[in-house]
Amino acid sequence: MDKDIGKINKGEFQGTTTDIVVGVREYNGRVGVDIREFTTSEKYTGPTKKGLRIPAASFQEFKEMINSISEEDLKADASPEESSDGANESSESAEPKAREDMPDY
């Protein structure tokens, strides 16, 4: 059983287009929800190793977790370093100065 549910365009990089595809698939005789990156390029078009599979038995729990995320949860904080209780002040002063020069990933 293979059924695509939807596709989200992730972007394009160096001529390769990447989409996130959600589908219901059977693998080794077991059905589950597959969330996987698919690429389209001159050399290869198809699924990648980047993705995950939710077994059908765990889908309801996964769905409840996803549905518990609110729009407010997805908003970035204006300044994550600032805290009303000042808890981050002591940890920032304790960090070595060299850390400030490193890029933030």
ChimeraX attribute file (.defattr): number of C-alpha atoms within 10 A of each C-alpha:
attribute: neighborCount
match mode: 1-to-1
recipient: residues
	/A:1	11
	/A:2	13
	/A:3	12
	/A:4	13
	/A:5	12
	/A:6	11
	/A:7	15
	/A:8	11
	/A:9	12
	/A:10	14
	/A:11	11
	/A:12	13
	/A:13	9
	/A:14	6
	/A:15	9
	/A:16	14
	/A:17	15
	/A:18	21
	/A:19	19
	/A:20	19
	/A:21	19
	/A:22	20
	/A:23	19
	/A:24	19
	/A:25	19
	/A:26	16
	/A:27	13
	/A:28	5
	/A:29	8
	/A:30	11
	/A:31	17
	/A:32	21
	/A:33	21
	/A:34	22
	/A:35	21
	/A:36	19
	/A:37	21
	/A:38	21
	/A:39	19
	/A:40	15
	/A:41	14
	/A:42	7
	/A:43	7
	/A:44	11
	/A:45	13
	/A:46	11
	/A:47	16
	/A:48	12
	/A:49	8
	/A:50	10
	/A:51	14
	/A:52	13
	/A:53	17
	/A:54	16
	/A:55	18
	/A:56	16
	/A:57	11
	/A:58	11
	/A:59	14
	/A:60	12
	/A:61	12
	/A:62	14
	/A:63	10
	/A:64	10
	/A:65	10
	/A:66	10
	/A:67	9
	/A:68	10
	/A:69	10
	/A:70	9
	/A:71	7
	/A:72	7
	/A:73	9
	/A:74	8
	/A:75	8
	/A:76	8
	/A:77	9
	/A:78	7
	/A:79	7
	/A:80	8
	/A:81	11
	/A:82	12
	/A:83	10
	/A:84	6
	/A:85	7
	/A:86	10
	/A:87	11
	/A:88	13
	/A:89	12
	/A:90	9
	/A:91	9
	/A:92	12
	/A:93	9
	/A:94	8
	/A:95	10
	/A:96	8
	/A:97	10
	/A:98	7
	/A:99	9
	/A:100	10
	/A:101	7
	/A:102	8
	/A:103	6
	/A:104	6
	/A:105	3
